[in-house]
Amino acid sequence: QVQLVESGGGSVQPGGSLRLPCAASGSIFTNYAMSWHRQAPKKERELVAFITATGASTKYAASVKGRFTISRDVAKNTVYLQMNSLKPEDTAVYCCKLPARKYWGRGTQVTVSS
């Protein structure tokens, strides 16, 4: 079974940036698309970004498009979420997922506040 471990969360002021890595164990990572999701308090979990197995195609939620970038490093078995121009409404727990196998990481907290 693949383990997914997120890191890089923390507190940042509005307008700031964070980069969230999601490290995957096992070579299976290279064969599958990956995604990032988030869940804010009292809200449903939402898909933030998606990247295909090759990295050739990406998709974003409308709320983050133009501010967030998903990427992957096959050599490091890691998928990244670069978050720029952060807003208070981006505050949430961010989790990565391997959708084809329904594997989830435990998540990392991101708080955007002045």
N, CA, C and O atoms as a Tinker XYZ file with bonds, in Angstrom:
   456  protein
     1  N      0.841000   -1.188000    0.000000    73     2
     2  CA     0.000000    0.000000    0.000000    64     1     3
     3  C      0.882000    1.247000    0.000000    63     2     4     5
     4  O      1.925000    1.290000    0.652000    81     3
     5  N      0.439000    2.253000   -0.743000    73     3     6
     6  CA     1.179000    3.505000   -0.824000    64     5     7
     7  C      0.839000    4.374000    0.378000    63     6     8     9
     8  O     -0.323000    4.494000    0.767000    81     7
     9  N      1.863000    4.974000    0.956000    73     7    10
    10  CA     1.642000    5.956000    2.017000    64     9    11
    11  C      1.911000    7.345000    1.461000    63    10    12    13
    12  O      2.894000    7.567000    0.754000    81    11
    13  N      1.028000    8.272000    1.789000    73    11    14
    14  CA     1.165000    9.656000    1.366000    64    13    15
    15  C      1.355000   10.536000    2.594000    63    14    16    17
    16  O      0.562000   10.477000    3.533000    81    15
    17  N      2.407000   11.353000    2.586000    73    15    18
    18  CA     2.717000   12.191000    3.736000    64    17    19
    19  C      2.883000   13.630000    3.287000    63    18    20    21
    20  O      3.799000   13.963000    2.536000    81    19
    21  N      1.971000   14.483000    3.765000    73    19    22
    22  CA     2.031000   15.909000    3.436000    64    21    23
    23  C      2.868000   16.657000    4.465000    63    22    24    25
    24  O      3.005000   16.227000    5.610000    81    23
    25  N      3.420000   17.782000    4.034000    73    23    26
    26  CA     4.144000   18.674000    4.938000    64    25    27
    27  C      4.079000   20.088000    4.374000    63    26    28    29
    28  O      3.469000   20.317000    3.330000    81    27
    29  N      4.709000   21.036000    5.069000    73    27    30
    30  CA     4.803000   22.388000    4.527000    64    29    31
    31  C      3.716000   23.348000    4.962000    63    30    32    33
    32  O      3.755000   24.529000    4.618000    81    31
    33  N      2.735000   22.847000    5.722000    73    31    34
    34  CA     1.680000   23.736000    6.182000    64    33    35
    35  C      2.175000   24.693000    7.256000    63    34    36    37
    36  O      3.291000   24.566000    7.760000    81    35
    37  N      1.322000   25.654000    7.594000    73    35    38
    38  CA     1.679000   26.612000    8.624000    64    37    39
    39  C      0.788000   27.824000    8.557000    63    38    40    41
    40  O     -0.257000   27.817000    7.906000    81    39
    41  N      1.219000   28.872000    9.245000    73    39    42
    42  CA     0.471000   30.123000    9.267000    64    41    43
    43  C      1.174000   31.156000    8.395000    63    42    44    45
    44  O      2.399000   31.276000    8.416000    81    43
    45  N      0.391000   31.890000    7.638000    73    43    46
    46  CA     0.954000   32.878000    6.725000    64    45    47
    47  C     -0.014000   34.049000    6.628000    63    46    48    49
    48  O     -1.220000   33.884000    6.812000    81    47
    49  N      0.514000   35.216000    6.343000    73    47    50
    50  CA    -0.333000   36.393000    6.185000    64    49    51
    51  C     -0.972000   36.415000    4.798000    63    50    52    53
    52  O     -0.446000   35.807000    3.866000    81    51
    53  N     -2.080000   37.095000    4.655000    73    51    54
    54  CA    -2.696000   37.235000    3.328000    64    53    55
    55  C     -1.698000   37.799000    2.327000    63    54    56    57
    56  O     -0.949000   38.731000    2.619000    81    55
    57  N     -1.712000   37.202000    1.134000    73    55    58
    58  CA    -0.758000   37.599000    0.110000    64    57    59
    59  C      0.509000   36.781000    0.108000    63    58    60    61
    60  O      1.315000   36.877000   -0.817000    81    59
    61  N      0.691000   35.975000    1.139000    73    59    62
    62  CA     1.891000   35.163000    1.249000    64    61    63
    63  C      1.829000   33.887000    0.418000    63    62    64    65
    64  O      0.862000   33.640000   -0.303000    81    63
    65  N      2.890000   33.079000    0.537000    73    63    66
    66  CA     3.010000   31.844000   -0.238000    64    65    67
    67  C      3.426000   30.684000    0.651000    63    66    68    69
    68  O      4.091000   30.863000    1.671000    81    67
    69  N      3.024000   29.504000    0.242000    73    67    70
    70  CA     3.466000   28.257000    0.859000    64    69    71
    71  C      3.609000   27.219000   -0.238000    63    70    72    73
    72  O      2.933000   27.288000   -1.264000    81    71
    73  N      4.499000   26.250000   -0.013000    73    71    74
    74  CA     4.605000   25.098000   -0.906000    64    73    75
    75  C      4.415000   23.841000   -0.085000    63    74    76    77
    76  O      5.112000   23.605000    0.901000    81    75
    77  N      3.452000   23.041000   -0.516000    73    75    78
    78  CA     3.128000   21.806000    0.194000    64    77    79
    79  C      3.655000   20.614000   -0.597000    63    78    80    81
    80  O      3.193000   20.372000   -1.712000    81    79
    81  N      4.606000   19.868000   -0.051000    73    79    82
    82  CA     5.001000   18.597000   -0.673000    64    81    83
    83  C      4.135000   17.451000   -0.159000    63    82    84    85
    84  O      3.690000   17.459000    0.988000    81    83
    85  N      3.912000   16.495000   -1.001000    73    83    86
    86  CA     3.257000   15.239000   -0.625000    64    85    87
    87  C      4.176000   14.117000   -1.096000    63    86    88    89
    88  O      4.292000   13.854000   -2.293000    81    87
    89  N      4.820000   13.467000   -0.146000    73    87    90
    90  CA     5.758000   12.408000   -0.473000    64    89    91
    91  C      5.050000   11.058000   -0.472000    63    90    92    93
    92  O      4.326000   10.726000    0.466000    81    91
    93  N      5.267000   10.288000   -1.530000    73    91    94
    94  CA     4.630000    8.983000   -1.657000    64    93    95
    95  C      5.667000    7.874000   -1.546000    63    94    96    97
    96  O      6.762000    7.982000   -2.099000    81    95
    97  N      5.323000    6.812000   -0.833000    73    95    98
    98  CA     6.210000    5.665000   -0.747000    64    97    99
    99  C      5.916000    4.722000   -1.898000    63    98   100   101
   100  O      4.762000    4.598000   -2.309000    81    99
   101  N      6.921000    4.061000   -2.421000    73    99   102
   102  CA     6.687000    3.064000   -3.450000    64   101   103
   103  C      6.706000    3.618000   -4.854000    63   102   104   105
   104  O      6.397000    4.789000   -5.073000    81   103
   105  N      7.065000    2.787000   -5.796000    73   103   106
   106  CA     7.198000    3.208000   -7.186000    64   105   107
   107  C      5.862000    3.341000   -7.884000    63   106   108   109
   108  O      5.797000    3.853000   -9.002000    81   107
   109  N      4.786000    2.884000   -7.239000    73   107   110
   110  CA     3.473000    2.965000   -7.855000    64   109   111
   111  C      3.097000    4.399000   -8.168000    63   110   112   113
   112  O      2.306000    4.652000   -9.076000    81   111
   113  N      3.655000    5.331000   -7.430000    73   111   114
   114  CA     3.352000    6.751000   -7.591000    64   113   115
   115  C      3.470000    7.194000   -9.036000    63   114   116   117
   116  O      2.667000    8.000000   -9.505000    81   115
   117  N      4.470000    6.672000   -9.753000    73   115   118
   118  CA     4.764000    7.172000  -11.093000    64   117   119
   119  C      3.678000    6.818000  -12.111000    63   118   120   121
   120  O      3.638000    7.392000  -13.199000    81   119
   121  N      2.803000    5.883000  -11.763000    73   119   122
   122  CA     1.832000    5.384000  -12.733000    64   121   123
   123  C      0.457000    6.021000  -12.630000    63   122   124   125
   124  O     -0.434000    5.712000  -13.422000    81   123
   125  N      0.281000    6.904000  -11.662000    73   123   126
   126  CA    -1.061000    7.392000  -11.387000    64   125   127
   127  C     -1.149000    8.908000  -11.289000    63   126   128   129
   128  O     -0.195000    9.591000  -10.916000    81   127
   129  N     -2.327000    9.405000  -11.637000    73   127   130
   130  CA    -2.639000   10.798000  -11.390000    64   129   131
   131  C     -2.712000   11.056000   -9.893000    63   130   132   133
   132  O     -2.961000   10.150000   -9.099000    81   131
   133  N     -2.486000   12.322000   -9.524000    73   131   134
   134  CA    -2.537000   12.718000   -8.122000    64   133   135
   135  C     -3.397000   13.973000   -7.985000    63   134   136   137
   136  O     -3.611000   14.701000   -8.954000    81   135
   137  N     -3.879000   14.212000   -6.788000    73   135   138
   138  CA    -4.705000   15.397000   -6.579000    64   137   139
   139  C     -4.488000   15.972000   -5.187000    63   138   140   141
   140  O     -4.021000   15.285000   -4.279000    81   139
   141  N     -4.830000   17.226000   -5.039000    73   139   142
   142  CA    -4.851000   17.917000   -3.744000    64   141   143
   143  C     -6.290000   18.325000   -3.449000    63   142   144   145
   144  O     -7.027000   18.757000   -4.334000    81   143
   145  N     -6.667000   18.177000   -2.189000    73   143   146
   146  CA    -7.987000   18.540000   -1.721000    64   145   147
   147  C     -7.835000   19.364000   -0.457000    63   146   148   149
   148  O     -6.779000   19.368000    0.177000    81   147
   149  N     -8.903000   20.061000   -0.099000    73   147   150
   150  CA    -8.870000   20.807000    1.164000    64   149   151
   151  C    -10.246000   20.777000    1.822000    63   150   152   153
   152  O    -11.278000   20.636000    1.166000    81   151
   153  N    -10.216000   20.913000    3.137000    73   151   154
   154  CA   -11.460000   20.980000    3.896000    64   153   155
   155  C    -11.330000   22.044000    4.965000    63   154   156   157
   156  O    -10.488000   21.953000    5.859000    81   155
   157  N    -12.169000   23.043000    4.858000    73   155   158
   158  CA   -12.226000   24.108000    5.844000    64   157   159
   159  C    -13.259000   23.755000    6.912000    63   158   160   161
   160  O    -14.143000   22.935000    6.664000    81   159
   161  N    -13.161000   24.357000    8.089000    73   159   162
   162  CA   -14.129000   24.074000    9.151000    64   161   163
   163  C    -15.568000   24.301000    8.685000    63   162   164   165
   164  O    -15.889000   25.332000    8.095000    81   163
   165  N    -16.407000   23.340000    8.956000    73   163   166
   166  CA   -17.838000   23.412000    8.650000    64   165   167
   167  C    -18.115000   23.456000    7.153000    63   166   168   169
   168  O    -19.196000   23.875000    6.740000    81   167
   169  N    -17.167000   23.036000    6.343000    73   167   170
   170  CA   -17.367000   22.993000    4.904000    64   169   171
   171  C    -17.029000   21.611000    4.379000    63   170   172   173
   172  O    -16.283000   20.860000    5.008000    81   171
   173  N    -17.584000   21.281000    3.216000    73   171   174
   174  CA   -17.276000   20.005000    2.605000    64   173   175
   175  C    -15.879000   20.045000    1.991000    63   174   176   177
   176  O    -15.361000   21.101000    1.627000    81   175
   177  N    -15.291000   18.857000    1.890000    73   175   178
   178  CA   -13.984000   18.759000    1.243000    64   177   179
   179  C    -14.131000   19.075000   -0.236000    63   178   180   181
   180  O    -15.108000   18.679000   -0.872000    81   179
   181  N    -13.156000   19.791000   -0.778000    73   179   182
   182  CA   -13.220000   20.155000   -2.190000    64   181   183
   183  C    -11.905000   19.821000   -2.892000    63   182   184   185
   184  O    -10.831000   19.854000   -2.291000    81   183
   185  N    -12.019000   19.501000   -4.169000    73   183   186
   186  CA   -10.858000   19.262000   -5.011000    64   185   187
   187  C    -10.219000   20.599000   -5.347000    63   186   188   189
   188  O    -10.891000   21.520000   -5.810000    81   187
   189  N     -8.922000   20.700000   -5.111000    73   187   190
   190  CA    -8.190000   21.937000   -5.370000    64   189   191
   191  C     -7.428000   21.859000   -6.688000    63   190   192   193
   192  O     -7.493000   22.776000   -7.507000    81   191
   193  N     -6.702000   20.752000   -6.887000    73   191   194
   194  CA    -5.863000   20.634000   -8.077000    64   193   195
   195  C     -5.646000   19.173000   -8.418000    63   194   196   197
   196  O     -5.706000   18.304000   -7.548000    81   195
   197  N     -5.392000   18.909000   -9.692000    73   195   198
   198  CA    -5.237000   17.543000  -10.202000    64   197   199
   199  C     -4.116000   17.549000  -11.228000    63   198   200   201
   200  O     -3.965000   18.495000  -12.000000    81   199
   201  N     -3.328000   16.467000  -11.224000    73   199   202
   202  CA    -2.262000   16.352000  -12.212000    64   201   203
   203  C     -2.239000   14.918000  -12.731000    63   202   204   205
   204  O     -2.380000   13.973000  -11.955000    81   203
   205  N     -2.063000   14.754000  -14.033000    73   203   206
   206  CA    -2.024000   13.426000  -14.627000    64   205   207
   207  C     -0.717000   12.711000  -14.279000    63   206   208   209
   208  O      0.211000   13.312000  -13.738000    81   207
   209  N     -0.666000   11.417000  -14.603000    73   207   210
   210  CA     0.497000   10.601000  -14.252000    64   209   211
   211  C      1.778000   11.151000  -14.879000    63   210   212   213
   212  O      2.842000   11.115000  -14.261000    81   211
   213  N      1.671000   11.653000  -16.094000    73   211   214
   214  CA     2.856000   12.174000  -16.770000    64   213   215
   215  C      3.158000   13.621000  -16.398000    63   214   216   217
   216  O      4.244000   14.131000  -16.675000    81   215
   217  N      2.191000   14.271000  -15.771000    73   215   218
   218  CA     2.362000   15.687000  -15.465000    64   217   219
   219  C      2.034000   16.603000  -16.621000    63   218   220   221
   220  O      2.197000   17.819000  -16.520000    81   219
   221  N      1.574000   16.033000  -17.718000    73   219   222
   222  CA     1.327000   16.824000  -18.917000    64   221   223
   223  C      0.069000   17.670000  -18.818000    63   222   224   225
   224  O     -0.069000   18.667000  -19.526000    81   223
   225  N     -0.844000   17.279000  -17.949000    73   223   226
   226  CA    -2.114000   17.999000  -17.839000    64   225   227
   227  C     -2.453000   18.259000  -16.379000    63   226   228   229
   228  O     -2.242000   17.412000  -15.511000    81   227
   229  N     -2.981000   19.445000  -16.129000    73   227   230
   230  CA    -3.395000   19.827000  -14.776000    64   229   231
   231  C     -4.768000   20.495000  -14.822000    63   230   232   233
   232  O     -5.177000   21.042000  -15.847000    81   231
   233  N     -5.463000   20.439000  -13.696000    73   231   234
   234  CA    -6.748000   21.114000  -13.567000    64   233   235
   235  C     -6.828000   21.744000  -12.186000    63   234   236   237
   236  O     -6.218000   21.263000  -11.231000    81   235
   237  N     -7.598000   22.839000  -12.095000    73   235   238
   238  CA    -7.697000   23.571000  -10.842000    64   237   239
   239  C     -9.134000   23.978000  -10.545000    63   238   240   241
   240  O     -9.944000   24.175000  -11.451000    81   239
   241  N     -9.427000   24.097000   -9.264000    73   239   242
   242  CA   -10.693000   24.682000   -8.869000    64   241   243
   243  C    -10.684000   26.158000   -9.271000    63   242   244   245
   244  O     -9.636000   26.803000   -9.279000    81   243
   245  N    -11.846000   26.671000   -9.598000    73   243   246
   246  CA   -11.944000   28.070000  -10.036000    64   245   247
   247  C    -11.415000   29.024000   -8.968000    63   246   248   249
   248  O    -10.855000   30.073000   -9.285000    81   247
   249  N    -11.596000   28.654000   -7.710000    73   247   250
   250  CA   -11.211000   29.534000   -6.611000    64   249   251
   251  C     -9.702000   29.691000   -6.455000    63   250   252   253
   252  O     -9.243000   30.633000   -5.808000    81   251
   253  N     -8.921000   28.774000   -7.044000    73   251   254
   254  CA    -7.467000   28.840000   -6.884000    64   253   255
   255  C     -6.730000   29.020000   -8.204000    63   254   256   257
   256  O     -5.516000   29.223000   -8.210000    81   255
   257  N     -7.433000   28.948000   -9.297000    73   255   258
   258  CA    -6.792000   29.027000  -10.606000    64   257   259
   259  C     -6.056000   30.352000  -10.752000    63   258   260   261
   260  O     -6.594000   31.419000  -10.461000    81   259
   261  N     -4.816000   30.255000  -11.209000    73   259   262
   262  CA    -3.985000   31.442000  -11.352000    64   261   263
   263  C     -3.159000   31.756000  -10.120000    63   262   264   265
   264  O     -2.246000   32.580000  -10.174000    81   263
   265  N     -3.477000   31.098000   -9.001000    73   263   266
   266  CA    -2.728000   31.332000   -7.755000    64   265   267
   267  C     -1.982000   30.073000   -7.299000    63   266   268   269
   268  O     -0.897000   30.170000   -6.726000    81   267
   269  N     -2.552000   28.908000   -7.548000    73   267   270
   270  CA    -1.961000   27.640000   -7.114000    64   269   271
   271  C     -1.412000   26.895000   -8.328000    63   270   272   273
   272  O     -1.940000   27.001000   -9.435000    81   271
   273  N     -0.337000   26.135000   -8.092000    73   271   274
   274  CA     0.247000   25.309000   -9.139000    64   273   275
   275  C      0.569000   23.934000   -8.581000    63   274   276   277
   276  O      1.240000   23.808000   -7.556000    81   275
   277  N      0.086000   22.905000   -9.265000    73   275   278
   278  CA     0.407000   21.528000   -8.880000    64   277   279
   279  C      1.502000   21.019000   -9.810000    63   278   280   281
   280  O      1.496000   21.303000  -11.008000    81   279
   281  N      2.441000   20.264000   -9.245000    73   279   282
   282  CA     3.525000   19.697000  -10.046000    64   281   283
   283  C      3.966000   18.398000   -9.396000    63   282   284   285
   284  O      3.571000   18.093000   -8.270000    81   283
   285  N      4.778000   17.637000  -10.101000    73   283   286
   286  CA     5.276000   16.387000   -9.533000    64   285   287
   287  C      6.721000   16.170000   -9.931000    63   286   288   289
   288  O      7.153000   16.560000  -11.016000    81   287
   289  N      7.459000   15.542000   -9.031000    73   287   290
   290  CA     8.851000   15.171000   -9.259000    64   289   291
   291  C      8.917000   13.650000   -9.150000    63   290   292   293
   292  O      8.875000   13.090000   -8.054000    81   291
   293  N      9.022000   12.994000  -10.300000    73   291   294
   294  CA     9.002000   11.532000  -10.311000    64   293   295
   295  C     10.199000   10.957000   -9.556000    63   294   296   297
   296  O     10.067000    9.962000   -8.844000    81   295
   297  N     11.351000   11.575000   -9.709000    73   295   298
   298  CA    12.561000   11.068000   -9.062000    64   297   299
   299  C     12.434000   11.077000   -7.541000    63   298   300   301
   300  O     13.025000   10.245000   -6.854000    81   299
   301  N     11.648000   12.034000   -7.022000    73   299   302
   302  CA    11.482000   12.153000   -5.577000    64   301   303
   303  C     10.161000   11.567000   -5.098000    63   302   304   305
   304  O      9.853000   11.639000   -3.908000    81   303
   305  N      9.378000   10.990000   -5.998000    73   303   306
   306  CA     8.069000   10.438000   -5.620000    64   305   307
   307  C      7.249000   11.472000   -4.850000    63   306   308   309
   308  O      6.624000   11.148000   -3.840000    81   307
   309  N      7.255000   12.688000   -5.320000    73   307   310
   310  CA     6.618000   13.785000   -4.600000    64   309   311
   311  C      5.756000   14.632000   -5.535000    63   310   312   313
   312  O      6.146000   14.931000   -6.664000    81   311
   313  N      4.594000   15.005000   -5.048000    73   311   314
   314  CA     3.750000   15.964000   -5.748000    64   313   315
   315  C      3.686000   17.228000   -4.898000    63   314   316   317
   316  O      3.636000   17.151000   -3.671000    81   315
   317  N      3.687000   18.376000   -5.538000    73   315   318
   318  CA     3.746000   19.653000   -4.837000    64   317   319
   319  C      2.500000   20.490000   -5.127000    63   318   320   321
   320  O      1.880000   20.373000   -6.184000    81   319
   321  N      2.155000   21.332000   -4.161000    73   319   322
   322  CA     1.143000   22.353000   -4.383000    64   321   323
   323  C      1.777000   23.691000   -3.987000    63   322   324   325
   324  O      1.968000   23.977000   -2.805000    81   323
   325  N      2.091000   24.491000   -4.983000    73   323   326
   326  CA     2.613000   25.831000   -4.747000    64   325   327
   327  C      1.431000   26.786000   -4.632000    63   326   328   329
   328  O      0.618000   26.887000   -5.551000    81   327
   329  N      1.336000   27.480000   -3.515000    73   327   330
   330  CA     0.206000   28.364000   -3.249000    64   329   331
   331  C      0.714000   29.790000   -3.101000    63   330   332   333
   332  O      1.489000   30.089000   -2.192000    81   331
   333  N      0.281000   30.659000   -3.987000    73   331   334
   334  CA     0.669000   32.073000   -3.962000    64   333   335
   335  C     -0.561000   32.948000   -3.742000    63   334   336   337
   336  O     -1.697000   32.504000   -3.908000    81   335
   337  N     -0.314000   34.181000   -3.370000    73   335   338
   338  CA    -1.396000   35.151000   -3.148000    64   337   339
   339  C     -2.482000   34.579000   -2.256000    63   338   340   341
   340  O     -3.671000   34.673000   -2.560000    81   339
   341  N     -2.063000   33.994000   -1.165000    73   339   342
   342  CA    -3.006000   33.316000   -0.281000    64   341   343
   343  C     -4.006000   34.285000    0.338000    63   342   344   345
   344  O     -3.690000   35.439000    0.628000    81   343
   345  N     -5.223000   33.780000    0.530000    73   343   346
   346  CA    -6.328000   34.553000    1.084000    64   345   347
   347  C     -6.838000   33.859000    2.346000    63   346   348   349
   348  O     -6.636000   32.655000    2.506000    81   347
   349  N     -7.488000   34.586000    3.231000    73   347   350
   350  CA    -8.040000   33.951000    4.440000    64   349   351
   351  C     -8.963000   32.782000    4.108000    63   350   352   353
   352  O     -9.015000   31.815000    4.868000    81   351
   353  N     -9.674000   32.843000    3.019000    73   351   354
   354  CA   -10.577000   31.755000    2.651000    64   353   355
   355  C     -9.847000   30.504000    2.164000    63   354   356   357
   356  O    -10.482000   29.477000    1.922000    81   355
   357  N     -8.533000   30.576000    2.016000    73   355   358
   358  CA    -7.745000   29.382000    1.705000    64   357   359
   359  C     -7.423000   28.570000    2.950000    63   358   360   361
   360  O     -6.871000   27.475000    2.848000    81   359
   361  N     -7.759000   29.090000    4.114000    73   359   362
   362  CA    -7.513000   28.361000    5.364000    64   361   363
   363  C     -8.259000   27.039000    5.366000    63   362   364   365
   364  O     -9.476000   27.000000    5.188000    81   363
   365  N     -7.515000   25.947000    5.570000    73   363   366
   366  CA    -8.103000   24.609000    5.523000    64   365   367
   367  C     -7.028000   23.573000    5.838000    63   366   368   369
   368  O     -5.841000   23.890000    5.926000    81   367
   369  N     -7.470000   22.336000    6.003000    73   367   370
   370  CA    -6.546000   21.206000    6.024000    64   369   371
   371  C     -6.403000   20.713000    4.584000    63   370   372   373
   372  O     -7.397000   20.423000    3.917000    81   371
   373  N     -5.176000   20.623000    4.120000    73   371   374
   374  CA    -4.891000   20.221000    2.748000    64   373   375
   375  C     -4.377000   18.778000    2.737000    63   374   376   377
   376  O     -3.457000   18.426000    3.475000    81   375
   377  N     -4.988000   17.959000    1.890000    73   375   378
   378  CA    -4.627000   16.547000    1.797000    64   377   379
   379  C     -4.320000   16.192000    0.354000    63   378   380   381
   380  O     -4.937000   16.726000   -0.568000    81   379
   381  N     -3.370000   15.294000    0.158000    73   379   382
   382  CA    -3.149000   14.768000   -1.185000    64   381   383
   383  C     -3.811000   13.397000   -1.302000    63   382   384   385
   384  O     -4.069000   12.719000   -0.307000    81   383
   385  N     -4.075000   13.016000   -2.543000    73   383   386
   386  CA    -4.801000   11.780000   -2.803000    64   385   387
   387  C     -4.284000   11.125000   -4.057000    63   386   388   389
   388  O     -3.915000   11.798000   -5.019000    81   387
   389  N     -4.260000    9.792000   -4.042000    73   387   390
   390  CA    -4.015000    9.010000   -5.243000    64   389   391
   391  C     -5.390000    8.469000   -5.627000    63   390   392   393
   392  O     -5.810000    7.431000   -5.116000    81   391
   393  N     -6.084000    9.154000   -6.510000    73   391   394
   394  CA    -7.506000    8.855000   -6.731000    64   393   395
   395  C     -7.803000    7.419000   -7.187000    63   394   396   397
   396  O     -8.802000    6.837000   -6.767000    81   395
   397  N     -6.962000    6.855000   -8.026000    73   395   398
   398  CA    -7.253000    5.538000   -8.585000    64   397   399
   399  C     -7.311000    4.459000   -7.517000    63   398   400   401
   400  O     -8.016000    3.461000   -7.665000    81   399
   401  N     -6.567000    4.668000   -6.446000    73   399   402
   402  CA    -6.554000    3.688000   -5.358000    64   401   403
   403  C     -7.230000    4.220000   -4.096000    63   402   404   405
   404  O     -7.293000    3.533000   -3.076000    81   403
   405  N     -7.731000    5.442000   -4.176000    73   403   406
   406  CA    -8.386000    6.081000   -3.031000    64   405   407
   407  C     -7.477000    6.145000   -1.810000    63   406   408   409
   408  O     -7.933000    5.980000   -0.678000    81   407
   409  N     -6.191000    6.383000   -2.044000    73   407   410
   410  CA    -5.246000    6.568000   -0.947000    64   409   411
   411  C     -5.220000    8.055000   -0.586000    63   410   412   413
   412  O     -5.161000    8.922000   -1.458000    81   411
   413  N     -5.264000    8.324000    0.713000    73   411   414
   414  CA    -5.234000    9.689000    1.222000    64   413   415
   415  C     -4.076000    9.875000    2.179000    63   414   416   417
   416  O     -3.693000    8.951000    2.896000    81   415
   417  N     -3.516000   11.083000    2.186000    73   415   418
   418  CA    -2.613000   11.462000    3.249000    64   417   419
   419  C     -3.416000   11.972000    4.429000    63   418   420   421
   420  O     -4.636000   12.117000    4.344000    81   419
   421  N     -2.725000   12.247000    5.540000    73   419   422
   422  CA    -3.424000   12.718000    6.735000    64   421   423
   423  C     -3.701000   14.211000    6.696000    63   422   424   425
   424  O     -4.581000   14.698000    7.405000    81   423
   425  N     -2.975000   14.924000    5.895000    73   423   426
   426  CA    -3.236000   16.343000    5.740000    64   425   427
   427  C     -2.277000   17.234000    6.500000    63   426   428   429
   428  O     -1.587000   16.805000    7.425000    81   427
   429  N     -2.256000   18.493000    6.081000    73   427   430
   430  CA    -1.450000   19.514000    6.742000    64   429   431
   431  C     -2.283000   20.798000    6.814000    63   430   432   433
   432  O     -2.971000   21.162000    5.859000    81   431
   433  N     -2.208000   21.470000    7.958000    73   431   434
   434  CA    -3.037000   22.650000    8.193000    64   433   435
   435  C     -2.394000   23.888000    7.574000    63   434   436   437
   436  O     -1.202000   24.140000    7.750000    81   435
   437  N     -3.197000   24.647000    6.854000    73   435   438
   438  CA    -2.786000   25.942000    6.323000    64   437   439
   439  C     -3.719000   27.000000    6.890000    63   438   440   441
   440  O     -4.939000   26.906000    6.753000    81   439
   441  N     -3.135000   28.007000    7.526000    73   439   442
   442  CA    -3.915000   29.098000    8.108000    64   441   443
   443  C     -3.430000   30.417000    7.522000    63   442   444   445
   444  O     -2.246000   30.746000    7.592000    81   443
   445  N     -4.361000   31.162000    6.945000    73   443   446
   446  CA    -4.045000   32.462000    6.354000    64   445   447
   447  C     -4.759000   33.534000    7.162000    63   446   448   449
   448  O     -5.986000   33.636000    7.149000    81   447
   449  N     -3.965000   34.329000    7.866000    73   447   450
   450  CA    -4.556000   35.313000    8.775000    64   449   451
   451  C     -3.585000   36.450000    9.021000    63   450   452   453
   452  O     -2.369000   36.259000    9.037000    81   451
   453  N     -4.140000   37.635000    9.213000    73   451   454
   454  CA    -3.297000   38.781000    9.550000    64   453   455
   455  C     -3.214000   38.955000   11.065000    63   454   456
   456  O     -2.546000   39.871000   11.545000    81   455
